[in-house]
Amino acid sequence: NVSNSLVEKARNLVPQSDALTFMYAGLFGWAQGLDQLLDVAKLAKRDSLNARFVLVGDGPEKEQLSERIQREDLQNVLMVPRQDREMIPPLLSLCDVAYITLGMSIPGAVPSKIYEAMASSKAILLAADGEPATKVQNHQCGLVANPGDVAKQYEHVQAMVRDSNLSVSLGRRGRTIAESHYSRDSVASRLDDFLSSCLSAS
């Protein structure tokens, strides 16, 4: 079974843990601002918080991030090499929260990771403002902080660790919204309604 073999591979990459697991999967680039995630991990380490942070991917910032993890002995951070796209769903299935970061305001940019997390029933911890923040807040599928606001991000991490039901309920809401708003059938139906209304008005 292909899906079972992918899940097994994912488990080998991200061993099971009783810590609440926050996962970032994507490009390790300057625009993603992943240093703020390590800042949060550092605070969690200081406070012996039962949280784990998994970084999956590659990019120009990888070496700098890896060096910082070693230098600051961030044992609560696991870095996983870039994976084929088919591996992302099984990897997401092993985490509790999708940690999605932007290092700055990027008007109009909505990371596709938001939709992947919702489809996977995963709560979102979002470091972004503008349209991505509005989507997550309106759909009530995650917790939001401004880019670079490490204190607020850490507050959200603490809240999720202390209330085990919080990430589960946020993830369920995201899945419900993904099915009703963002599935292929739902999008096609809304497009059909829109085109029909345009024809009726002409």
C-alpha positions in Angstrom: 0.0 0.0 0.0 1.6 3.3 -1.2 -0.1 5.5 1.4 1.0 3.2 4.3 4.6 3.2 3.0 4.5 7.0 3.0 3.2 7.2 6.5 5.9 4.7 7.6 8.6 6.9 6.0 7.1 10.0 7.6 7.3 8.3 11.0 10.9 7.5 10.5 11.6 11.2 9.7 9.5 12.5 12.6 9.6 10.1 15.5 6.5 10.0 17.8 6.6 12.3 20.8 4.3 13.2 23.7 5.2 16.9 23.1 2.7 19.0 21.1 4.3 19.2 17.7 4.4 22.4 15.6 5.5 21.8 12.0 6.7 24.2 9.3 7.0 22.6 5.9 8.3 24.7 2.9 11.0 27.0 1.7 13.7 28.1 4.1 13.9 31.6 2.7 14.4 35.1 3.9 10.7 36.0 3.3 9.6 33.2 5.6 11.3 34.7 8.7 12.0 31.3 10.3 14.3 32.9 12.9 11.1 33.9 14.7 10.1 30.2 15.0 13.5 29.4 16.5 13.1 32.4 18.9 9.8 30.8 20.1 11.5 27.4 20.4 14.2 29.0 22.5 11.5 30.4 24.9 9.9 27.0 25.1 13.2 25.4 25.9 13.8 28.0 28.6 10.5 27.2 30.2 10.7 23.4 29.7 7.4 23.6 27.7 6.2 20.3 26.3 6.4 21.5 22.7 8.4 20.3 19.7 9.1 22.2 16.5 9.7 20.5 13.2 11.2 22.2 10.2 10.8 20.4 6.8 12.4 21.8 3.7 15.4 23.5 2.2 16.5 26.9 1.0 19.0 29.7 1.3 18.5 30.1 5.0 19.0 26.4 5.9 22.6 26.6 6.9 22.1 29.6 9.1 19.1 28.0 10.8 20.9 24.7 11.3 23.9 26.4 12.8 21.7 28.4 15.2 19.9 25.2 16.3 23.3 23.6 17.1 24.8 26.8 18.7 21.8 27.4 21.0 21.3 23.6 21.7 17.6 23.7 20.6 16.9 20.1 21.3 13.2 20.8 20.9 13.7 21.6 17.2 14.0 18.8 14.5 15.1 19.7 11.0 14.0 17.4 8.2 15.4 17.5 4.7 13.2 18.7 1.8 10.6 16.0 0.8 8.6 15.3 -2.3 5.2 16.9 -2.3 3.5 13.5 -1.8 5.2 13.3 1.6 3.7 16.5 3.0 0.2 15.1 3.9 1.7 12.2 5.9 4.1 14.5 7.6 1.4 16.9 8.5 -0.6 14.0 9.9 2.2 13.5 12.5 2.0 17.1 13.8 -0.6 18.9 15.9 -0.2 22.4 14.6 0.9 23.8 11.2 3.3 26.7 12.0 3.1 29.1 9.0 5.4 32.2 9.0 6.1 35.2 7.0 8.9 37.5 7.9 7.1 40.6 6.7 3.9 41.9 5.2 3.4 40.7 1.7 0.2 42.3 0.4 -2.2 39.8 -1.4 0.0 36.8 -0.6 -1.9 33.9 1.0 0.4 30.9 1.6 -0.9 27.7 0.2 0.2 26.0 3.4 -3.0 27.5 5.0 -5.2 25.4 2.7 -3.1 22.3 3.2 -3.3 22.6 6.9 -7.1 23.1 6.8 -7.6 20.1 4.5 -5.4 18.0 6.9 -7.5 19.0 10.0 -4.6 20.8 11.5 -4.7 23.9 13.7 -2.8 26.8 12.3 -0.3 29.1 14.1 0.1 31.9 11.7 2.7 34.7 11.8 1.4 37.0 9.2 -1.0 40.0 8.7 -3.3 41.1 5.9 -5.4 38.6 3.9 -3.8 35.4 5.4 -4.5 36.6 9.0 -8.1 37.6 8.0 -8.8 34.2 6.5 -7.5 32.3 9.5 -9.3 34.6 12.0 -12.6 34.6 10.1 -12.6 30.8 9.7 -11.5 30.4 13.4 -9.1 27.6 12.3 -6.0 29.0 14.0 -4.2 31.6 16.1 -2.6 34.6 14.6 0.3 37.0 15.4 1.9 39.7 13.4 5.2 38.9 11.6 8.1 39.1 14.1 5.8 39.3 17.2 7.6 36.4 19.0 5.9 37.2 22.3 2.4 36.7 20.9 3.5 33.6 19.0 4.8 32.1 22.1 1.6 33.0 24.0 -0.3 31.0 21.4 2.1 28.0 21.7 1.6 28.1 25.5 -2.1 28.2 25.1 -2.2 25.2 22.8 0.1 23.2 25.0 -1.9 23.9 28.1 -5.3 23.2 26.5 -5.0 19.9 24.6 -8.5 20.4 23.0 -7.7 23.8 21.5 -5.6 22.6 18.6 -8.0 19.7 17.9 -11.1 22.0 17.8 -9.3 24.6 15.6 -8.2 21.8 13.2 -11.7 20.4 12.9 -13.0 23.9 12.1 -10.4 24.2 9.4 -11.4 20.9 7.8 -15.1 21.8 7.8 -14.3 25.1 6.1 -12.0 23.4 3.6 -14.8 21.0 2.6 -17.5 23.7 2.3 -15.4 26.6 0.8 -12.2 25.3 -0.8 -13.0 21.8 -2.3 -12.8 21.5 -6.1 -16.6 20.9 -6.2 -17.4 23.9 -4.0 -15.2 26.2 -6.0 -16.7 24.9 -9.3 -20.2 25.4 -8.0 -19.5 29.0 -6.9 -17.9 29.8 -10.3 -21.0 28.3 -12.1 -23.3 30.5 -10.0 -21.2 33.5 -10.7 -21.1 32.9 -14.5 -24.9 32.2 -14.5 -25.5 35.5 -12.7 -23.3 37.3 -15.3 -25.3 35.8 -18.2 -28.6 36.7 -16.5 -27.5 40.3 -16.0 -26.4 40.7 -19.6 
